Amino acid sequence: MPEAKTLKIPHNLILEDRKKLTVSGVQDVDCFDESTVVLFTNMGKLVVKGGNLHVNSFDISSGDFSMEGDIAALEYSDEPQGKKNFLWRLFR
């Protein structure tokens, strides 16, 4: 059985004046509200914290993501996507 090859999308962050964030290499958007946006990238889980946050665009085929707001923190963790089960995500 041939091994499936995964296309490695480059992962880049562009933060402009702590107001606009553009990210490439995004695989999924887990959740978002006005104070937190959680993304899964090919470099790990990325949590964006701040205020008045809103998602401008997300193209799942290219992995390009864009958002705006008052960005206070960017935090990476190595938690793989899907580590938490459905019930944990439902009741958090």
C-alpha positions in Angstrom: 0.0 0.0 0.0 1.6 3.3 -1.1 2.3 5.9 1.6 0.1 9.0 1.5 2.1 12.1 0.8 1.1 15.3 2.6 1.7 18.7 1.0 3.7 20.8 3.5 2.3 24.4 3.3 4.7 27.1 4.5 3.8 28.6 7.9 4.2 32.4 8.2 2.8 35.1 10.5 2.4 38.8 9.5 1.3 41.0 12.4 0.6 44.6 11.4 0.5 47.2 14.2 -1.0 44.6 16.5 -4.3 45.1 14.6 -4.2 42.8 11.6 -2.9 39.3 11.5 -2.3 37.2 8.4 -1.3 33.5 8.9 -0.4 30.9 6.3 -0.2 27.1 6.9 -3.5 27.0 8.8 -5.2 23.6 8.7 -8.3 24.4 10.8 -10.0 27.0 12.9 -11.1 25.4 16.2 -13.1 28.2 17.7 -13.3 32.0 17.9 -15.0 34.8 19.8 -14.2 38.5 20.4 -11.4 37.7 22.8 -9.8 34.4 21.6 -9.2 32.7 18.2 -7.8 29.1 18.2 -6.1 27.8 15.0 -4.4 24.6 14.1 -1.4 25.1 12.0 1.2 22.8 10.6 3.5 24.1 13.3 1.1 23.4 16.2 -1.9 25.0 17.9 -1.9 28.8 17.8 -4.0 30.8 20.2 -4.6 34.5 19.5 -5.8 36.6 22.4 -7.1 40.2 22.5 -10.2 42.2 22.2 -12.7 42.9 19.4 -11.3 40.1 17.3 -13.0 39.1 14.1 -12.1 36.7 11.3 -11.8 38.3 7.9 -11.2 35.2 5.8 -10.1 31.6 5.9 -9.3 29.6 2.7 -9.0 25.9 3.8 -7.5 24.9 0.4 -4.6 27.3 0.6 -4.3 27.5 4.4 -4.5 31.3 4.3 -6.2 33.0 7.3 -6.8 36.7 8.1 -8.2 38.5 11.1 -8.4 41.9 12.8 -8.8 43.3 16.3 -6.7 44.4 19.2 -4.2 41.6 19.4 -2.5 41.2 22.8 -0.9 37.7 22.6 0.1 34.9 20.2 0.7 31.5 21.9 1.8 28.2 20.4 1.5 24.8 21.8 2.3 21.4 20.4 -1.2 20.0 21.1 -2.2 18.0 18.0 -5.5 18.6 16.3 -8.3 16.3 17.6 -6.5 15.5 20.9 -9.6 16.5 22.9 -12.7 14.4 22.4 -16.1 15.6 21.2 -17.6 15.7 24.7 -14.8 17.8 26.1 -15.2 20.3 23.3 -19.0 20.4 23.8 -18.9 21.1 27.5 -15.9 23.4 27.8 
